[in-house]
Amino acid sequence: MPAIISIFNNKGGVGKTTYMFYIAHLLEQSNKTVLMVDCDSQCNLTAYALPESNIE
């Protein structure tokens, strides 16, 4: 069974989104399958990962 890494913290202002984006990027570069789920109401992870033209 593959390892599953989950990061969750509901406290604001602690850098989770930036940290998760860069960890996901490093894992993807190592040929790992990565799923990022943006539960932030401000959609910051989505804004990091997608071009602005793809975000509605």
PDB file of N, CA, C and O in Angstrom:
ATOM      1  N   MET A   1       0.848  -1.183   0.000  1.00  0.00           N
ATOM      2  CA  MET A   1       0.000   0.000   0.000  1.00  0.00           C
ATOM      3  C   MET A   1       0.893   1.244   0.000  1.00  0.00           C
ATOM      4  O   MET A   1       1.845   1.322   0.776  1.00  0.00           O
ATOM      5  N   PRO A   2       0.587   2.218  -0.869  1.00  0.00           N
ATOM      6  CA  PRO A   2       1.408   3.432  -0.911  1.00  0.00           C
ATOM      7  C   PRO A   2       1.194   4.294   0.326  1.00  0.00           C
ATOM      8  O   PRO A   2       0.151   4.236   0.978  1.00  0.00           O
ATOM      9  N   ALA A   3       2.196   5.081   0.626  1.00  0.00           N
ATOM     10  CA  ALA A   3       2.085   6.013   1.754  1.00  0.00           C
ATOM     11  C   ALA A   3       1.115   7.128   1.407  1.00  0.00           C
ATOM     12  O   ALA A   3       1.052   7.571   0.260  1.00  0.00           O
ATOM     13  N   ILE A   4       0.371   7.574   2.383  1.00  0.00           N
ATOM     14  CA  ILE A   4      -0.554   8.696   2.218  1.00  0.00           C
ATOM     15  C   ILE A   4      -0.108   9.798   3.170  1.00  0.00           C
ATOM     16  O   ILE A   4       0.022   9.577   4.374  1.00  0.00           O
ATOM     17  N   ILE A   5       0.121  10.974   2.626  1.00  0.00           N
ATOM     18  CA  ILE A   5       0.523  12.123   3.433  1.00  0.00           C
ATOM     19  C   ILE A   5      -0.632  13.108   3.438  1.00  0.00           C
ATOM     20  O   ILE A   5      -1.110  13.513   2.379  1.00  0.00           O
ATOM     21  N   SER A   6      -1.083  13.497   4.622  1.00  0.00           N
ATOM     22  CA  SER A   6      -2.167  14.477   4.745  1.00  0.00           C
ATOM     23  C   SER A   6      -1.695  15.611   5.636  1.00  0.00           C
ATOM     24  O   SER A   6      -1.033  15.389   6.649  1.00  0.00           O
ATOM     25  N   ILE A   7      -2.042  16.825   5.246  1.00  0.00           N
ATOM     26  CA  ILE A   7      -1.707  17.998   6.055  1.00  0.00           C
ATOM     27  C   ILE A   7      -2.993  18.766   6.278  1.00  0.00           C
ATOM     28  O   ILE A   7      -3.668  19.157   5.326  1.00  0.00           O
ATOM     29  N   PHE A   8      -3.326  18.977   7.532  1.00  0.00           N
ATOM     30  CA  PHE A   8      -4.541  19.721   7.854  1.00  0.00           C
ATOM     31  C   PHE A   8      -4.327  20.503   9.137  1.00  0.00           C
ATOM     32  O   PHE A   8      -3.777  19.988  10.111  1.00  0.00           O
ATOM     33  N   ASN A   9      -4.759  21.728   9.127  1.00  0.00           N
ATOM     34  CA  ASN A   9      -4.750  22.564  10.317  1.00  0.00           C
ATOM     35  C   ASN A   9      -5.741  23.672  10.061  1.00  0.00           C
ATOM     36  O   ASN A   9      -5.595  24.405   9.083  1.00  0.00           O
ATOM     37  N   ASN A  10      -6.741  23.821  10.902  1.00  0.00           N
ATOM     38  CA  ASN A  10      -7.771  24.826  10.636  1.00  0.00           C
ATOM     39  C   ASN A  10      -7.422  26.206  11.180  1.00  0.00           C
ATOM     40  O   ASN A  10      -8.217  27.136  11.044  1.00  0.00           O
ATOM     41  N   LYS A  11      -6.259  26.358  11.791  1.00  0.00           N
ATOM     42  CA  LYS A  11      -5.833  27.664  12.277  1.00  0.00           C
ATOM     43  C   LYS A  11      -5.283  28.473  11.107  1.00  0.00           C
ATOM     44  O   LYS A  11      -4.502  27.954  10.309  1.00  0.00           O
ATOM     45  N   GLY A  12      -5.674  29.705  11.001  1.00  0.00           N
ATOM     46  CA  GLY A  12      -5.208  30.543   9.902  1.00  0.00           C
ATOM     47  C   GLY A  12      -3.829  31.122  10.145  1.00  0.00           C
ATOM     48  O   GLY A  12      -3.367  31.217  11.282  1.00  0.00           O
ATOM     49  N   GLY A  13      -3.179  31.508   9.055  1.00  0.00           N
ATOM     50  CA  GLY A  13      -1.937  32.260   9.147  1.00  0.00           C
ATOM     51  C   GLY A  13      -0.698  31.478   9.536  1.00  0.00           C
ATOM     52  O   GLY A  13       0.234  32.060  10.091  1.00  0.00           O
ATOM     53  N   VAL A  14      -0.650  30.182   9.267  1.00  0.00           N
ATOM     54  CA  VAL A  14       0.539  29.418   9.662  1.00  0.00           C
ATOM     55  C   VAL A  14       1.305  28.850   8.464  1.00  0.00           C
ATOM     56  O   VAL A  14       2.193  28.018   8.651  1.00  0.00           O
ATOM     57  N   GLY A  15       0.986  29.276   7.246  1.00  0.00           N
ATOM     58  CA  GLY A  15       1.740  28.886   6.063  1.00  0.00           C
ATOM     59  C   GLY A  15       1.441  27.515   5.489  1.00  0.00           C
ATOM     60  O   GLY A  15       2.257  26.970   4.747  1.00  0.00           O
ATOM     61  N   LYS A  16       0.286  26.943   5.815  1.00  0.00           N
ATOM     62  CA  LYS A  16      -0.046  25.588   5.323  1.00  0.00           C
ATOM     63  C   LYS A  16      -0.159  25.533   3.812  1.00  0.00           C
ATOM     64  O   LYS A  16       0.325  24.587   3.191  1.00  0.00           O
ATOM     65  N   THR A  17      -0.787  26.527   3.214  1.00  0.00           N
ATOM     66  CA  THR A  17      -1.021  26.493   1.772  1.00  0.00           C
ATOM     67  C   THR A  17       0.294  26.523   1.009  1.00  0.00           C
ATOM     68  O   THR A  17       0.507  25.716   0.104  1.00  0.00           O
ATOM     69  N   THR A  18       1.166  27.440   1.363  1.00  0.00           N
ATOM     70  CA  THR A  18       2.461  27.540   0.693  1.00  0.00           C
ATOM     71  C   THR A  18       3.266  26.274   0.906  1.00  0.00           C
ATOM     72  O   THR A  18       3.866  25.753  -0.035  1.00  0.00           O
ATOM     73  N   TYR A  19       3.285  25.776   2.131  1.00  0.00           N
ATOM     74  CA  TYR A  19       4.007  24.543   2.453  1.00  0.00           C
ATOM     75  C   TYR A  19       3.478  23.373   1.632  1.00  0.00           C
ATOM     76  O   TYR A  19       4.258  22.617   1.054  1.00  0.00           O
ATOM     77  N   MET A  20       2.175  23.222   1.579  1.00  0.00           N
ATOM     78  CA  MET A  20       1.571  22.108   0.844  1.00  0.00           C
ATOM     79  C   MET A  20       1.852  22.207  -0.650  1.00  0.00           C
ATOM     80  O   MET A  20       2.131  21.194  -1.292  1.00  0.00           O
ATOM     81  N   PHE A  21       1.784  23.396  -1.204  1.00  0.00           N
ATOM     82  CA  PHE A  21       2.051  23.573  -2.627  1.00  0.00           C
ATOM     83  C   PHE A  21       3.470  23.119  -2.968  1.00  0.00           C
ATOM     84  O   PHE A  21       3.663  22.403  -3.951  1.00  0.00           O
ATOM     85  N   TYR A  22       4.452  23.515  -2.187  1.00  0.00           N
ATOM     86  CA  TYR A  22       5.835  23.151  -2.484  1.00  0.00           C
ATOM     87  C   TYR A  22       6.116  21.679  -2.208  1.00  0.00           C
ATOM     88  O   TYR A  22       6.876  21.054  -2.948  1.00  0.00           O
ATOM     89  N   ILE A  23       5.525  21.116  -1.171  1.00  0.00           N
ATOM     90  CA  ILE A  23       5.684  19.672  -0.912  1.00  0.00           C
ATOM     91  C   ILE A  23       5.065  18.872  -2.064  1.00  0.00           C
ATOM     92  O   ILE A  23       5.663  17.903  -2.532  1.00  0.00           O
ATOM     93  N   ALA A  24       3.887  19.263  -2.517  1.00  0.00           N
ATOM     94  CA  ALA A  24       3.234  18.573  -3.636  1.00  0.00           C
ATOM     95  C   ALA A  24       4.089  18.670  -4.894  1.00  0.00           C
ATOM     96  O   ALA A  24       4.212  17.699  -5.641  1.00  0.00           O
ATOM     97  N   HIS A  25       4.672  19.824  -5.127  1.00  0.00           N
ATOM     98  CA  HIS A  25       5.531  20.008  -6.287  1.00  0.00           C
ATOM     99  C   HIS A  25       6.761  19.094  -6.213  1.00  0.00           C
ATOM    100  O   HIS A  25       7.125  18.471  -7.210  1.00  0.00           O
ATOM    101  N   LEU A  26       7.394  19.012  -5.057  1.00  0.00           N
ATOM    102  CA  LEU A  26       8.557  18.133  -4.883  1.00  0.00           C
ATOM    103  C   LEU A  26       8.179  16.665  -5.072  1.00  0.00           C
ATOM    104  O   LEU A  26       8.922  15.910  -5.699  1.00  0.00           O
ATOM    105  N   LEU A  27       7.037  16.260  -4.538  1.00  0.00           N
ATOM    106  CA  LEU A  27       6.588  14.875  -4.703  1.00  0.00           C
ATOM    107  C   LEU A  27       6.303  14.564  -6.169  1.00  0.00           C
ATOM    108  O   LEU A  27       6.645  13.486  -6.655  1.00  0.00           O
ATOM    109  N   GLU A  28       5.677  15.505  -6.874  1.00  0.00           N
ATOM    110  CA  GLU A  28       5.378  15.309  -8.293  1.00  0.00           C
ATOM    111  C   GLU A  28       6.667  15.183  -9.103  1.00  0.00           C
ATOM    112  O   GLU A  28       6.739  14.376 -10.030  1.00  0.00           O
ATOM    113  N   GLN A  29       7.674  15.966  -8.764  1.00  0.00           N
ATOM    114  CA  GLN A  29       8.960  15.871  -9.458  1.00  0.00           C
ATOM    115  C   GLN A  29       9.646  14.533  -9.208  1.00  0.00           C
ATOM    116  O   GLN A  29      10.508  14.119  -9.984  1.00  0.00           O
ATOM    117  N   SER A  30       9.266  13.858  -8.128  1.00  0.00           N
ATOM    118  CA  SER A  30       9.804  12.529  -7.809  1.00  0.00           C
ATOM    119  C   SER A  30       8.916  11.431  -8.373  1.00  0.00           C
ATOM    120  O   SER A  30       8.995  10.280  -7.944  1.00  0.00           O
ATOM    121  N   ASN A  31       8.066  11.789  -9.339  1.00  0.00           N
ATOM    122  CA  ASN A  31       7.153  10.840 -10.004  1.00  0.00           C
ATOM    123  C   ASN A  31       6.132  10.213  -9.062  1.00  0.00           C
ATOM    124  O   ASN A  31       5.743   9.060  -9.249  1.00  0.00           O
ATOM    125  N   LYS A  32       5.701  10.951  -8.068  1.00  0.00           N
ATOM    126  CA  LYS A  32       4.642  10.502  -7.163  1.00  0.00           C
ATOM    127  C   LYS A  32       3.306  11.069  -7.650  1.00  0.00           C
ATOM    128  O   LYS A  32       3.266  12.134  -8.267  1.00  0.00           O
ATOM    129  N   THR A  33       2.238  10.366  -7.377  1.00  0.00           N
ATOM    130  CA  THR A  33       0.903  10.864  -7.689  1.00  0.00           C
ATOM    131  C   THR A  33       0.468  11.789  -6.559  1.00  0.00           C
ATOM    132  O   THR A  33       0.554  11.433  -5.384  1.00  0.00           O
ATOM    133  N   VAL A  34       0.003  12.972  -6.923  1.00  0.00           N
ATOM    134  CA  VAL A  34      -0.329  13.990  -5.927  1.00  0.00           C
ATOM    135  C   VAL A  34      -1.746  14.499  -6.174  1.00  0.00           C
ATOM    136  O   VAL A  34      -2.112  14.800  -7.311  1.00  0.00           O
ATOM    137  N   LEU A  35      -2.529  14.592  -5.130  1.00  0.00           N
ATOM    138  CA  LEU A  35      -3.851  15.213  -5.184  1.00  0.00           C
ATOM    139  C   LEU A  35      -3.859  16.348  -4.172  1.00  0.00           C
ATOM    140  O   LEU A  35      -3.643  16.133  -2.980  1.00  0.00           O
ATOM    141  N   MET A  36      -4.108  17.552  -4.655  1.00  0.00           N
ATOM    142  CA  MET A  36      -4.231  18.704  -3.762  1.00  0.00           C
ATOM    143  C   MET A  36      -5.700  19.094  -3.722  1.00  0.00           C
ATOM    144  O   MET A  36      -6.328  19.250  -4.770  1.00  0.00           O
ATOM    145  N   VAL A  37      -6.249  19.250  -2.536  1.00  0.00           N
ATOM    146  CA  VAL A  37      -7.644  19.642  -2.364  1.00  0.00           C
ATOM    147  C   VAL A  37      -7.658  20.986  -1.644  1.00  0.00           C
ATOM    148  O   VAL A  37      -7.163  21.106  -0.524  1.00  0.00           O
ATOM    149  N   ASP A  38      -8.223  21.983  -2.291  1.00  0.00           N
ATOM    150  CA  ASP A  38      -8.253  23.330  -1.724  1.00  0.00           C
ATOM    151  C   ASP A  38      -9.548  23.544  -0.957  1.00  0.00           C
ATOM    152  O   ASP A  38     -10.589  23.812  -1.559  1.00  0.00           O
ATOM    153  N   CYS A  39      -9.495  23.429   0.355  1.00  0.00           N
ATOM    154  CA  CYS A  39     -10.673  23.649   1.211  1.00  0.00           C
ATOM    155  C   CYS A  39     -10.697  25.069   1.778  1.00  0.00           C
ATOM    156  O   CYS A  39     -11.586  25.411   2.557  1.00  0.00           O
ATOM    157  N   ASP A  40      -9.744  25.878   1.399  1.00  0.00           N
ATOM    158  CA  ASP A  40      -9.653  27.255   1.866  1.00  0.00           C
ATOM    159  C   ASP A  40     -10.708  28.098   1.148  1.00  0.00           C
ATOM    160  O   ASP A  40     -10.769  28.100  -0.082  1.00  0.00           O
ATOM    161  N   SER A  41     -11.513  28.792   1.888  1.00  0.00           N
ATOM    162  CA  SER A  41     -12.562  29.613   1.278  1.00  0.00           C
ATOM    163  C   SER A  41     -11.988  30.743   0.429  1.00  0.00           C
ATOM    164  O   SER A  41     -12.696  31.300  -0.410  1.00  0.00           O
ATOM    165  N   GLN A  42     -10.716  31.090   0.633  1.00  0.00           N
ATOM    166  CA  GLN A  42     -10.073  32.123  -0.182  1.00  0.00           C
ATOM    167  C   GLN A  42      -9.426  31.538  -1.440  1.00  0.00           C
ATOM    168  O   GLN A  42      -8.936  32.288  -2.285  1.00  0.00           O
ATOM    169  N   CYS A  43      -9.421  30.215  -1.573  1.00  0.00           N
ATOM    170  CA  CYS A  43      -8.923  29.501  -2.764  1.00  0.00           C
ATOM    171  C   CYS A  43      -7.465  29.805  -3.080  1.00  0.00           C
ATOM    172  O   CYS A  43      -7.101  29.906  -4.251  1.00  0.00           O
ATOM    173  N   ASN A  44      -6.634  29.951  -2.071  1.00  0.00           N
ATOM    174  CA  ASN A  44      -5.236  30.293  -2.306  1.00  0.00           C
ATOM    175  C   ASN A  44      -4.457  29.177  -2.990  1.00  0.00           C
ATOM    176  O   ASN A  44      -3.621  29.461  -3.848  1.00  0.00           O
ATOM    177  N   LEU A  45      -4.704  27.925  -2.640  1.00  0.00           N
ATOM    178  CA  LEU A  45      -3.997  26.820  -3.281  1.00  0.00           C
ATOM    179  C   LEU A  45      -4.355  26.755  -4.762  1.00  0.00           C
ATOM    180  O   LEU A  45      -3.488  26.510  -5.601  1.00  0.00           O
ATOM    181  N   THR A  46      -5.602  26.970  -5.078  1.00  0.00           N
ATOM    182  CA  THR A  46      -6.034  27.006  -6.474  1.00  0.00           C
ATOM    183  C   THR A  46      -5.309  28.120  -7.218  1.00  0.00           C
ATOM    184  O   THR A  46      -4.864  27.918  -8.348  1.00  0.00           O
ATOM    185  N   ALA A  47      -5.185  29.288  -6.605  1.00  0.00           N
ATOM    186  CA  ALA A  47      -4.511  30.409  -7.236  1.00  0.00           C
ATOM    187  C   ALA A  47      -3.026  30.125  -7.458  1.00  0.00           C
ATOM    188  O   ALA A  47      -2.458  30.589  -8.447  1.00  0.00           O
ATOM    189  N   TYR A  48      -2.382  29.370  -6.556  1.00  0.00           N
ATOM    190  CA  TYR A  48      -0.980  28.990  -6.742  1.00  0.00           C
ATOM    191  C   TYR A  48      -0.829  28.007  -7.901  1.00  0.00           C
ATOM    192  O   TYR A  48       0.124  28.099  -8.674  1.00  0.00           O
ATOM    193  N   ALA A  49      -1.761  27.072  -8.022  1.00  0.00           N
ATOM    194  CA  ALA A  49      -1.582  25.933  -8.911  1.00  0.00           C
ATOM    195  C   ALA A  49      -2.083  26.156 -10.340  1.00  0.00           C
ATOM    196  O   ALA A  49      -1.617  25.488 -11.263  1.00  0.00           O
ATOM    197  N   LEU A  50      -3.013  27.072 -10.534  1.00  0.00           N
ATOM    198  CA  LEU A  50      -3.620  27.248 -11.858  1.00  0.00           C
ATOM    199  C   LEU A  50      -3.413  28.669 -12.372  1.00  0.00           C
ATOM    200  O   LEU A  50      -3.353  29.617 -11.588  1.00  0.00           O
ATOM    201  N   PRO A  51      -3.305  28.812 -13.687  1.00  0.00           N
ATOM    202  CA  PRO A  51      -3.256  30.167 -14.251  1.00  0.00           C
ATOM    203  C   PRO A  51      -4.570  30.904 -13.964  1.00  0.00           C
ATOM    204  O   PRO A  51      -5.632  30.287 -13.885  1.00  0.00           O
ATOM    205  N   GLU A  52      -4.486  32.197 -13.813  1.00  0.00           N
ATOM    206  CA  GLU A  52      -5.674  32.995 -13.477  1.00  0.00           C
ATOM    207  C   GLU A  52      -6.783  32.829 -14.515  1.00  0.00           C
ATOM    208  O   GLU A  52      -7.964  32.912 -14.175  1.00  0.00           O
ATOM    209  N   SER A  53      -6.418  32.596 -15.772  1.00  0.00           N
ATOM    210  CA  SER A  53      -7.427  32.437 -16.821  1.00  0.00           C
ATOM    211  C   SER A  53      -8.259  31.164 -16.649  1.00  0.00           C
ATOM    212  O   SER A  53      -9.338  31.065 -17.232  1.00  0.00           O
ATOM    213  N   ASN A  54      -7.790  30.190 -15.867  1.00  0.00           N
ATOM    214  CA  ASN A  54      -8.526  28.954 -15.628  1.00  0.00           C
ATOM    215  C   ASN A  54      -9.401  29.012 -14.369  1.00  0.00           C
ATOM    216  O   ASN A  54     -10.151  28.075 -14.096  1.00  0.00           O
ATOM    217  N   ILE A  55      -9.313  30.081 -13.623  1.00  0.00           N
ATOM    218  CA  ILE A  55     -10.051  30.202 -12.353  1.00  0.00           C
ATOM    219  C   ILE A  55     -11.260  31.110 -12.571  1.00  0.00           C
ATOM    220  O   ILE A  55     -11.131  32.225 -13.076  1.00  0.00           O
ATOM    221  N   GLU A  56     -12.420  30.621 -12.187  1.00  0.00           N
ATOM    222  CA  GLU A  56     -13.633  31.436 -12.296  1.00  0.00           C
ATOM    223  C   GLU A  56     -13.981  32.008 -10.949  1.00  0.00           C
ATOM    224  O   GLU A  56     -14.972  32.727 -10.822  1.00  0.00           O
TER     225      GLU A  56
END
